[in-house]
């Protein structure tokens, strides 16, 4: 039986890992290659990197990071942030990532999903989505609206409709971030996660709001996510991956045990 | 020297990095002379069956692989390398290499997981093995070890003797197939952490 995945997420700016709250106030928390190795050894099932480097000129730093990570850890990892073209995708995949994730670029140009899937296979293309609850309306039937540019720009697009369209275009996975829950440590947005996960046929990674192992249990069972993204709860040493996994196993969630 | 067969499929560098990490010499190649000279062959890849078969034939690698198998050289297939060794694939109705009698089938979204949820496709993530035949390449692998899978199709050999291990995802499918000097895993050894590296390491000294 397939295990639920626990995925630490590292935000990388100019080659250093940072952590912000609601996309703001980033502080330096370490070297991404070292952190990836520690999480690999600690039993992470996968790792997600987001390049939040603001300046386009400094983006090549990320390719060096990706290459070093690929030589250090032997589990899958994905890279998102600033990927706008198939050439950007190719660079990241050749540097050693398994998957690339597109967010704002896919909203602005949905064809990039189909182009990427055709060039590298659906399994390589992750759709990153930032959604916020604004209430149901004719325009937004699910009540969840898509935002881009790090959660700043509302797009008048319905989150569920966008997820279904991206799946049709060839996305192999969805990484679903709740803007409302992000950085709160009060738990994942269960309604949003369940809505998307129940309605698509591709795996869904839940993101935003993880503070305790109970939050992961809820999103992986009640909300039926296939994987859970975690950040500050492990970055600051509040919990280890082993502690989280051992709690989940004792709660009846199928997870991969290591060591 | 280990030759990693290059047929324009993705993911070759990951396999190369993993083998190099183990301290073993390897090269990524599509040159028949280099493949003939290599002691062992790894046949990896992600992508579609049709495109893979087309590239293999274009470079004459189908013959090179067949010859390697015939003379008893150890061959390790990974992912699509565990599929297109069969007779035929349902993926775009593709005739395959036919080293092993059988068909490559697709997962059906109509199947359900053990807890009654609909099956998401691809089968993506970590899953275990139920070993049907002890094999030297599985030495040091424990019953609780899990491996990383990403695939929408799976191999279904005709002869149960060529099924080395099975895995459950809605249905039970062959996750390791092989015979004599051929061993092929549907999962990605190069992305399965220490147990995956262990099998790769075992392959590098395997004397079938």
Interface residues (C-beta under 8 A of the other chain):
Chain A: X1 X2 X3 X4 X5 X40 X45 X70 X71 X74 X75 X76 X93 X94 X96 X98 X120 X121 X122 X123 X124 X172 X173 X200 X201 X202 X203 X224 X226 X227 X256 X257 X258
Chain B: X10 X11 X13 X14 X17 X18 X21 X46 X47 X48 X109 X113 X114 X117 X118 X120 X121 X122 X123 X124 X125 X126 X127 X128 X144 X146 X148 X149 X150 X151 X168 X169 X188 X190 X191 X192 X193 X194 X196 X197
